[in-house]
Amino acid sequence: MASPRKSVLITGCSDGGIGAALAEVFHEKGYHVFATVRNPSKISETLSSAANVTTLTLDVLSSESIAAAVESVKRETGSRLDVLVNNSGGGSFVPALDAPIEEGKKLFDLNFWAPLAMLQAFAPLLIKAKGCIVNNSSANAYVPMPFMSIYNGSKAALAMASETWRHELQPLGVRTITLVTCAVKTNFFDDYHGAELPETSNYSEIRDFIHNLADGRLQANAISPRQYAIKVVREVEKGTIGTVWAGSKAFFCSVGMAVVTTDMIVESVIPISSEMAKAAQKKKSVQNTYTNRRGSLFAAKYPQYNQLASELGTPDQSPPFWTCIAAGIQSLQSAVSTPIMVIRAKQDTKKLSSTFIPDCEHNRARNNSKGTAGLLYLQYWIACGMKLPRTTVRYTLEQDLLRNEGTSFPKKPRSKLYTEADERLLVRHVRNNLKDIYV
């Protein structure tokens, strides 16, 4: 028997989300609610046990599942449906250059094609009831947030399509509301742990920043799902047609779009330019740790060693200046003739001595080779963010090469730079000893 109540079907009603909040508010308004979820275990017991609430298992990506839902609604309402809310959807945080194409297509299936499939399936019921369809798009449809291009594109496609459907459905007596959803405090990020970038990614230096976008920071100062739902149901009840901004600071967002540029909004939320600049500065500081200003030609001329220095790691912050005599490494003097030098580091002399020397002596004992000692403490200095004079770097590596390679690496006057052949020999020697340095 058909229910005399108005009816609403809502997709994506998992507990703690927008769909569940909409179901509760529509129920309070006297609607017969069809609350749908793909996984029945994710719907709250309070909602599923409420009177005039029918829970349906619905996979919006399955035409068979959609058809079954249509039949269920027909039996309950006499082939009518007053409101259809396309709420279910998914997200993606990954640079476009690293995005798996097939995964991107699946997201478009969920965020764009599924709402269209739902509209086509339930159109006869909506037309009979002179009802309303509500499509949940996003502010990301209008603001090009970095590392979310697939999600942004899918929501932009839905927003434009929804407004197009509005023109097509209006002559049939069906209203269309396009929700532009701003920040809402849901559990959307609970099961999403961020993108894992490949090692070859152009954004590998800020991989942590990109990964952490899924930590919920984009929901800062967000409103509750219930506050959002009350706003949406009010718009449905009063006969609104067209675009509705809803969520945290929705009014200011909608007005702000006409006042400020999207670039300004993007930079305030996801400052990709500044993050890339910070990463570049860190990389530059590592590349220059083994040379002073006078020796910068060494870094520029020998890209192999330049890349090798980058692999050693980056200090967390620029180290303070201080001057010391290398008294803390006296135990190395038997292995390398260490000149007195001025160095810059974030460690003090005591920490340098207690942290570094045991590691060095352990390596010397393990390898029974004095030749790796100079390389070891040079690598340690670089990893700690110290800046060494050009002559010290060259002299230290030269001593190691002479000890390990015999006469194959002739000693040169300190006023001269290495040749390319020398560099290849040096880099090979350093790479071959990395396993002995980091034990």
Steps between C-alpha positions, in 0.01 A plus 500: 500500500633841406607724787321838528824656618743677276796282416873557459778268391853592607817327384806469722339488845797360694502598866676831569462634149285753318259235371417373848440855625271573204305181570448601863382853417268385219360241742432772757309689231267203454648345185515130431876464469675245282850501645742317274853375558731269310604328823204443740734480801583870461151631566416598857265281700305808607423590141432148378258427785301824470139491386439600138866439413576230246864403469611368163827348388593694190813501289462805277756353258280196435204530263348185653524647850343826385215313329433305820484824698249644252273199546523529879398866490215429259352241734511738796383822332280401210765582240566850630809671641491859623871556553812324371828602664815394317740524791742207474845574363872461549819705515855499369820675608769434243694715249370468147842381380485205741129420479409145391269554203281199575449615859408844369238348271350315796471826691318661205270197492414559866480880504350568156360198317330350807281810564395495135417129522292566812317786328417287198377212714282710733382759245155341447438507877621860531293618204187334640550673836609833346797455726851631552849364435791620715855447374785544746790670326785685672672836527790319333296516182582871494835519680792311337656352813839342419544123518124451472454546126308176445264568789465865395427398142239244600319749723522773237349261248218420741435868575475594133294193414265563792432853384441366150260239635317783674408650163408161357289386795319824578248458213421155645416652838817380677711747696879469510725624781877501458674505837840668513627347820763681704669363814290254701645305793433141394691173529597520132873485580481223761557220251710704260870509575635716221677426175825305484716666238745299289869554564530660155234764573587859420347582837692246707662780701159604636346153516424541872317827436285338229439187707393707801232685304284204595549561873181708522662844484266593215211463745637764736221722637244281325135484602336180622315268260174582679544875450564431133199268472263754658606756240451259209162369615380858548590578138318189377191583707471858377520406132849626416629440148860526382833534679513502880822560692504311829759426766748700704506867395299413190367855461846655517633238259230571244546876529878470517510323166394828343752707697826305518675281247501123531880515513478696823265242648718210390817651645330564833381139533766292323814716462669279243736774378640572844529129584693433179720802569579371849588160360721656234678710761568193712634315199720794411640515853601134474661545161712782637607341828826372357611826348535864596425789270840482336455130437153522347653423161564151629127438551406653167766318299454156650129407496563139604640604834241775521229232482688285749499782754122530461460135594664554838194664654395853588533681835166591657605862527788725414774435757637785712856622448769398741870447485695211645821309457455136405620381839203270534628274226853443619457126473482543124833668465672166463286431196491842340717802548228739608577869465361760736189636336204728548170315474132585535263259669188464711677259740729628773849361549397264778222341297724480196758306701260265682277426203744482216819340624349170624331452163822573322707264712236231462531525124876498514499185713236337283679565175857496628561783259633840582403620159128534576551715808549830322205431274290407802550817695467709186163335429400556863580868479294535184203313648513726807479810284861613548667715241860412417765690305555370149861406569402298807246297308735430215795426727296259714359303210836506332659335801237226497547441131875481535467248782245281323594543137877517535662719239203483261385836632800733491512776754445844350592847616213643705467794264367276224160341457442136417464381143191313385692173521596583857138573580383165367759327714402704804128438457552129447708486815237687703212288375692178564550605860146612581421157641794539738404851604141429600509188718 
